Amino acid sequence: SPTMCSSARAVPQLQWSVRPLPPAHRMRVAAMCADASMLTAEELEHKVVLALRTRAPLLAAAAEERTTAYRLFHGATEGVAGCTLDRYGELLLWQNFRRPPSLPESEHAEMLRRCVRDEIGIDLLVQINDRQRRAPVHSRPAPPPLSPSPSPSPSMPLPSPSLTPPSPPPSPLLPDDHRCLELGLEYFIPLPPAGRDPALYLDFRAVRRWLLANARGARVLNAFAYTCGASVAALAGGAAETVSIDFSETALAMGRRNAARNNLPLERFHTICVDALPALRKYAGLPLSQDRRRSKGRGATSSRSSRSRADLARKKSLDRIRKAEFDIVVLDPPTWSTSSFGAVDLVRDYQSLFKPCVLATKRGGTVIAVNHVATVDLDSWLDVLQRCATKAGRPLRSVSVLPPEEDFPSPDGRHPLKIAIAV
C-alpha cells in the first residue's frame, strides 16, 4: 500500500486488507451464486446476514477511520448475482441489476432494515432501486411513539370533521443535507432517482485513499469527475490545485458543495463543465477532430433554446482550455458514450483516452487509469497502456495495480474494476 504522507488533514494509517480466496473457495462461491428471483425470502436473508457477519472486522476498521459509506453485500461473490447493498450514512441502498428477488419489495426492504439493525445495531432508511424499470421502494425506521392523547370528557363534544386540522405533510425520507463520511471527509448523498447512480462510487475509495496520501503539492486533473470525489480527497490531502472536468454541471455543483462542506479552499478547487474528450486533447496539445454526424443537426427534436445555451457554455469553456501539464491525472471514464468529438469505448479504444492523459502529465508524474468493464482482461489492458504510452513517446517507468478494498471481495483476486497507477 502507498506510504502515508503528512497533510493538513490527519488520515488514519489503518488499511482494509484485500485477501484473495483460495482456489477451492473460489469454485464454491461461483457455484453458490444464484439468481435473486430463484431464492426464497429465507435464503436471501441468510446470505445477507452471513455477509454482514463476515464484515464485522471491516466495520470496526471503518468506524476508526470515520467512514460510514461501504458495501455490505456484494452479490456477485456472496451468493446473489446482480444485487448489492451499500450503506451511505443514514441510507441503505439495495440495487438490482438483474432480475429482482421474488418477494414483495416492501417486505424485502423491511427484511434488509431488520437484518442490519439486528446484526450491526443501526436502524437506517432502506431504498430498493431496480436499475432496469421500477420506481424506488423505501422502508424507514419507525418514529418514536407519541404520548397518548387524553380521552375527551363526556361533556366535551367531539370536534367536527370539517374543523379537524389537516394532517401534516409527510416528512422527507432524508434531509436535504444528508451526508456520509469516508476517511473523515463528508460527501452529500441525496436519494438516487430510479435507475441512476448514487452520488459517490464506493469501489473508487481505493483511489480517494491514494490521493489523500500522495497528492500533497500536486496539480491534479480529474477527468470524467462526476461529483468530484477524487478532487475533494486530493485537495484534502494537500494538493496545490485540482481541476475537475465533466459534462454534467449538476454533478460538478455537488462536487463544489462537497469541497465547501469540508472547508477546502475553493479558489484551488476548479470545475469545468465540458466534454472530456476534446478537453483532454487540448490539455495534451493535440488537434481536435469533430464528427458532425454525431451532433444534433437542424432536425433535432429536443428543446433548441435549452440545448443551445448548454452547448454554448460548454464551447466557451472548451475554448478557454490551453495546453497544460499536471502532476496527477485521474481517468475514470464511463463504459460507453458518444459525442460530436468521438466515442468513449473502454473495450476497443482505451488508447484514445489514455494518450492525451499521458501527454498532459508531467514527466515523472502519475496517471491513475480506470477500466470497469468486467470482460476486459487485466493483463491485456495493462499491455495496451504500456504500448500506447510508448507510441506517444512517453514510455511508462512502472505500472502497479490498485485493487478495490475489502468490502468488494473477489474470489480470484481479479476484480471487474481495474485501477492502474502508471508512472
Stockholm file with secondary structure:
# STOCKHOLM 1.0

chainA/1-423         SPTMCSSARAVPQLQWSVRPLPPAHRMRVAAMCADASMLTAEELEHKVVLALRTRAPLLAAAAEERTTAYRLFHGATEGVAGCTLDRYGELLLWQNFRRPPSLPESEHAEMLRRCVRDEIGIDLLVQINDRQRRAPVHSRPAPPPLSPSPSPSPSMPLPSPSLTPPSPPPSPLLPDDHRCLELGLEYFIPLPPAGRDPALYLDFRAVRRWLLANARGARVLNAFAYTCGASVAALAGGAAETVSIDFSETALAMGRRNAARNNLPLERFHTICVDALPALRKYAGLPLSQDRRRSKGRGATSSRSSRSRADLARKKSLDRIRKAEFDIVVLDPPTWSTSSFGAVDLVRDYQSLFKPCVLATKRGGTVIAVNHVATVDLDSWLDVLQRCATKAGRPLRSVSVLPPEEDFPSPDGRHPLKIAIAV
#=GR chainA/1-423 SS CCCCCCCSSCCCCCCCCCCCCCHHHHHHHHHHCEEGGGSCHHHHHHHHHHHHHHTHHHHHHHHHTTCCEEEEEEHHHHTEETEEEEEETTEEEEEESSSCCSSCHHHHHHHHHHHHHHHHSCCCEEEEEESSSCCCEEECCCCCCCCCCCCCCTTSCCCCGGGSCCCCCCCCSSCTTCEEEETTEEEECCCCCTTCCCSSCGGGHHHHHHHHHHCTTCEEEEETCTTCHHHHHHHHTTCSEEEEEESCHHHHHHHHHHHHHTTCCGGGEEEEESCHHHHHHHHHTCCCCCCTTSSCCTTCCSCHHHHHHHHHHHHHHHHHCCCCCEEEEEECCCSEEEETTEEEETTTCTHHHHHHHHHTEEEEEEEEEEECCTTSCHHHHHHHHHHHHHHTTCCCSCEEECCCCTTSCCTTSCCSSEEEEEC
#=GC SS_cons         CCCCCCCSSCCCCCCCCCCCCCHHHHHHHHHHCEEGGGSCHHHHHHHHHHHHHHTHHHHHHHHHTTCCEEEEEEHHHHTEETEEEEEETTEEEEEESSSCCSSCHHHHHHHHHHHHHHHHSCCCEEEEEESSSCCCEEECCCCCCCCCCCCCCTTSCCCCGGGSCCCCCCCCSSCTTCEEEETTEEEECCCCCTTCCCSSCGGGHHHHHHHHHHCTTCEEEEETCTTCHHHHHHHHTTCSEEEEEESCHHHHHHHHHHHHHTTCCGGGEEEEESCHHHHHHHHHTCCCCCCTTSSCCTTCCSCHHHHHHHHHHHHHHHHHCCCCCEEEEEECCCSEEEETTEEEETTTCTHHHHHHHHHTEEEEEEEEEEECCTTSCHHHHHHHHHHHHHHTTCCCSCEEECCCCTTSCCTTSCCSSEEEEEC
//
